[in-house]
Amino acid sequence: MSEIKVIIVDDSAVVRQVLSEQLNTISGIKVTATARDPIFAQRQMATDWPDVIVLDIEMPRMDGITFLRKIMQERPTPVVICSTLTEKGAEVTMQAMSAGAVDIITKPKAGLRGFLEDHRTLLGDAIKGAARARMAQHVKHARTLPAKPKLDAGAVLAETPIKPLAQTTDRVVAIGTSTGGTQALERVLTRLPRTTPGVVVVQHMPGAFTAAFARRLNDACEVNVKEAESNDRVIPGQVLIAPGTDHMLLRRSGAQYRVEIKNGPLVSRHRPSVDVLFRSVAQAAGPNAVGIIMTGMGDDGAQGLLEMHKAGALTLGQDEASSVVYGMPREALKRGAVDGEIALDDIPEVIFKAPTRKAYLGREARKTRA
C-alpha cells in the first residue's frame, strides 16, 4: 500500500507543526499539507486530494462541522476529528461523528506538544484505521444528528472454566464496536422498541465523549441510553454504554444482571475493552446472552466472543459489506467465534428478539432450504 496522504486543518500553529513532525515519523503516513482553516484547505486539496483529513472543529471563517458536511457531500473522504477535551467540545464532536467523521483524536488545552509527542502511536493508528474506512458505507449511515505490551482480558478478569448455566428467558445482548461504530450504533439503537432486552455496549471512544454520545443516542432512541455506572441493572428497554475511561463487566446477582465499572490496564490496547466485556458476559450469562461484534479496526473482542461462543451464547459478526472497517468482525470469524455474519440493517431485529443459538441457527437453516 502506498503512503497515506494526510492534510492537517487546525488553526493552532503548534498543532500543525508538532502533529506533522510526529506523523511523518510513522511508516506509511505522509503529511502532504497543513492549513489554518478550511478555506485554505480547500485550495490545497483542489490540486492534491488527501487520503485522510485531520480536522479541528473551532476555526475562523468556516467551522469544522460545516467543512465536514461539505466534504461528505462533494467527495466523501475519511476525516479524523482533532478535538479538545471539554464538555462543550464533546457535544460538538458528537455532531461531527454523526455527520460522517470516522474517528476522534483528543487534545488537551494545555501541554499540547508533550501530549502529541507521547501519543504518536495512537495518532498513527487512528489515521491508518481511517484510511481503511469504506466511505460509501460510512456516509450511507451518517446522519445529521505510547506503545505498550498488548494484554488480554486476563489482566482485568481471570479466565475461569465455563460452567453450563441453565437456559432462562432473561436475555442480555452484548455489543462491541470501534471505528465506524458511532454511526452504526445510532442506526441500530434508534430502531429498537422499548421492550428490547437489556443491552451492554463497548464503543472504543475517548473518555470525554462517551457521556455526550450516550445523551445524543438517548435523545434519538425509544430505549433509554446512558453511560454505565457500577451497579446499574441490565434491564429491558435500557442500553448501557461503557465509559471511555474504564472497563465494563457484566455481573450476576441472583436473578439480576448488573454492570461493574472497573479501572485497569489496557486490554487489546483498549480501555474499555470488548474482550473484557465479552469474557464477563460468557461467565455471567452464558447461553442466556447474544454477542455481536461490529465494525472496527484490530482484533479486540475476537477472543472474548469466542469465549461467549464456547459458553453457549449466540455470537454474530457484522458482515463485510455493511462494515466501515471489516477488522474486528474478520478476526472473530477467523477464530471460529461467530455463528454467522449479519448485515447492519438486520442487527436490530436480532437484538430485539435475542434468540437462542439453537433458535437462530434453526431459522437460518429453514431460510436456506426455502
N, C-alpha and C positions, 0 to 999 in steps of 0.2 A: 504494500500500500504506500502511495506517495505521501509526502508530508502534509499534515493538516494545516491549511492556511487559516490564520486567526486574525481578526481585527478587534482591537480593544476600543470601546467607545465609553469614555469616562471623563468628566470634567476635572478630575484631580490629576495634575501632572505627576504626582508621586505614584499614584496607582498605575498610570500608563507606563511610567518608566520601570518601576520595580516588577510589575506583572510581566512586562515584555522581557526583562532580563531573566526572570525565573522560568518562564515558559520556553524561551529559546534554548535553555539548557536541557530540555526534555526531548529525548529522541522521538522523532515522528511529528513534532509540533514546530511550526514556524510562524511567528508574528510578522505578518506582512504589512500591517498598517496600524496606526492608532489615530484616534480623533477625539477632540474635546467635546463634541456634541453630534447629534445625528445628522445635522445639515452637512458638516464637513465629512462625516462618514459616508453619506450618500454619494458625494462627489468622488471619493476614493473607490468606493465599491463599483461605481459605474465602469471603471477601467480594469479592476481586478477583484472579482467577486470572491469572498472568503468561503471557507467550508464551515466555519463556526464564528459566531459573533459573541463576544463577551461584552455585556451591556449594563451600564449603570441605569438607575431609574430617574433620579432627580438631576436634571441637567438644564442649562439655559437653552432658549429658542425652541426646543422640542423635547418633551419628556420621553423617557424610555418606553413607556407603555404605548404611546401614540406611534413611535417608531416601530415597535414590535408588531403592532397590528398592521401597519403599512407593509412591513416585510412579509408577513404571513399572507397578506392578500396578493402581493405582487410576485414574490418569488420565495416560497417557504424555505427557510434556512435555519439550521439549529442555532438557538440562542441560549446562552448561559447567563442568567441574571447575576450581577455582582452587586449585592445589596448590603446596607448597614444593618447591624443587629439592634434594631429598635422596634418597639411595638407598632409604631406607625409604619415603619419600613416593612414589617411583616405583613400587615394588611395589604399594602400596595403590591408587595411581591406576590402575594396570592392571586391578585388580579392579573399580574403578568404571567404567572404559571397557567392560569385558566385560559389566558389569551393565546398560549402556544409556546411559551418558554419551556425548554427541556429540563433544565437543572438550575440549582442555586449555588452560588459561591457567597459566603458571608464575609463581611469585612467589618472590623471594629472602627469606631470613630477615632480612637487614639491608637498609637503603636502600629500603624498600617504597614510600614516597611518590615518590621520584625514578623508580623503576622504572615504576610505574603511570602517571606523567605522561609518561615517554618512550615508552611503548608503547601510547599511546592508539589509534592506528590498528589495531594488531594486535588489541587487545581488541575494538574495534568490529567488525572483520572476523569474529572468532570468533563473536560474538553474532549477527551478520547471517547467517552461514552456518548456525548452529544453528537460527535461526528458519525457515530454508527446509527443514529436515530433514523427511522424510516419516516420522513417528514410528511409524506402523503397520508399515512395512517394517523400521525400525530395531529396534524391540522384538522383532519376529519373530525376528531373528537374534541378539539379545543372549543371552549365556549367563552362568551364574554361574561362572564361572572369572575508529619514526618514518618517514613516507612517503619512499621513495627512488625514483629513476627505475627503471622496470621494464626489466630486462636480459633478453636472450635467452641461449640456450645458448652463443653465441659468446664470451661473457665468460669461459667456462671451457674450452670445447673448440671450436676453429676448425672451421667447416664446410668440408668438402672434397668434391670431386666423387666420387660413389659409383661405385667400380669394381665391376663384376659379380664376385661371388665364386662359386666352384664350390659346387654343392649337395652337402652331406655328410649323414651320419647323425648327426653331433654337433650336438644341438639345445640352444638356450638360450631360456628363457622370461623375458621382462622384464615386470614389473607396476608400474604407477603408480597411487596412490590417495591420498585425503585424507580429508575429513570423512565419517565413517561407515565408513572403511576398516578400522579395527581389528577391528570385529565381522565385517565381510565377509571379511577375510583369514583370521580364525580359522575361519570357516565353510568356506572354500575349502581352506586348508592342512591342516586336520585330516582331510580326505578323500583326501589324496594318499598313494599307496603309496611304499615306499622306492625303487622302481625309476623314479621320476619323473625326467625330465631336470632339469638344474640350473636354478634359478630365482633371479633377482635382483629385489629389490623396493625401491622408494622409497615410503615412507609418510610423509606430512607429519606430523611429531611433534617436540616439543621434545627437545633433545639428552639431557636427563637421563633420558628414558623409553624410548629405543629398545632399550637393553640389557635392561631389565626386560621389555619387550614381547617381544623375541626369546626370552628364557628362558621366559616364560609359554607361548609357542607351542611351544617345543621340548619342554616337559613334556607337551603335549597332542597332539603330532603323531608320526606314524611317521617322517616325514622329519626330518633334522637341521636345526634352525633356529638361526642365530646372527647377531649383529651383525657386519657385514662389517669386515674389516681388509685393508689393502693386501696384495696378492699372494695372497689367498685364492683357491683354484681354484674354478671353477664346475663342479661335478661332479654326476652323478646322485645323487638322494637328499638333496641339500642345498639349503637356501634361505638366501640371504644378504640381510640387511636393512640398508640404508644407515644409518649412524649419523646421528642427528638434527642433528649439527653440521657435516657435510661432504657434498660431492657424492660420488657413486659412479659410476665409469666402468667399462665393460667393455673389456678389452684382450685381444688375441690374441697368443699366443706359440707359433709353430709350430702344433701341432695342439691346443694347450690354450687355454682361456679363463681369465683371471684378472680380478680387480677391482682398481682403483686407487681409493683414498680420497684425495680432494683438496679442500683448502680453497679458497675463492674467494668472489666476491661473490654476493649473492642473485640468482638467475635466476628470472624469472617470479615474483619476490618470495618465493622459497623457497630454502632450502639445508638438506637436499638438494633438488634439482630433478628432476622426472620428465623434463623436456626434455633435461637433460644426460645422464641415463642412456640415454634412448631414442636420442639422437644417437650416443652411443658404441656402442650395440648395432647401429645401422644401419651404422656404419663398420667394426666388428669382425666382425660375424656376418652381416649382410645377409640373404639368403634362408634362412639356417640358424636364424633366430630367429622367435619368436612374441611379439608385443607386445599387452598387454591394459591398457586404461585403465579404471579403475573409479571408483566413487562419489567425489565430491569437488566442492568449490566452486572456481570460477575456470577458468583455461584452461591451467594447467601440464600439459605432456605432449602437448598437441594438435599443436604444431609438430613435436616430436620423433617422434611416432607417424607423422606424415605422411612424415618422412624415412625411417623404417623401412619404410613402405609403398612408397615410391619405390625402396628398396633391395631389394625383393622379399620382405620378411618378410610373414607372415600377421599382420594387425592387426585387433583386435577391441575393441569398446567395450561396457561393461556397459549393459544396456537400462534405460530409464527406470523401468519397472515395479518392478525389483528394486533400484534405486539409492536410497540415503538422500537424497543430493543429486545431482541429474542436471545437473551443471555441466561438469566436465571431459569426460565422455563426449559431451555435447551439442556442445561446442566441437570435439572431434575429428571428429564426424560432419559438422558444418557445413563443415569444411575439406577434406572428402573423404579423411580419413586412415584410415578404417576399412573393412575388407572386409565387415563385418557387425556387428550387435549381438547380444548374448548375455545370457541370464538368469544371475544369480549362481550358481544351483544347477547350471548347465551348464558353468561355468568349470573345475572340477576335471578333468573328462574331457578338455577341450581341452589343459590343461596336461600331463596325463599322456601323452596321445597326441602332443602337439606336432606336428600335421600341417603339411605344406607348404601354401602358399596354394592351389595347384592342387588338392591332395587335399581340402582343406576345402571349397572352393567347389564342387568336383565332387560331394561328398557332399551338400551343401545343395541343389544343383540336382536331384539324384535324389530327395531328400525332397519337394521341391516338386512334381515330376512325379507322385510316388506319391500 
